[in-house]
Amino acid sequence: MAKSGEDDEARRFYSNRLLWMQAILADRAMPERYKLVGISIVLRINPPSFLSYPEMATIALDTAVSKNTVIRATKYLEEKGWLYVHRYGNKANSTGRASNRYSMQLSAIR
């Protein structure tokens, strides 16, 4: 059975994730495609790791945008402080492909 502290942490996380998604949707300067990419990435984040690691091709399929748009969007989201991108270069994951790790930046919503 989960401890009360773990339950509180999970509740805070889901609340913060919702606030993050609401804030990104309200950003009038951000291209709509970039919002889709950001939300697709953040919806895959769960406790306890607080990380998401979908491949670019998966994000492109989820959002019906090109892989190049996903690349531009993740750079934009990182530069604007919405996401932190943990780059792993050529280090392959269990599928034999390299994939980045993403975490949402809560400072973007404050």
Buried (B, 14 or more C-beta within 10 A) or exposed (E): EEEEEEEEBBEEBEEBBEBBBEBBEEBEEBEEBBBBBBBBBBEBBEBEEBBBBBBBEBBBBBBEBEBEBBBBBBEBBBEBEBBBBEEEEEEEEEEEEBBBBBBBBEEBBE
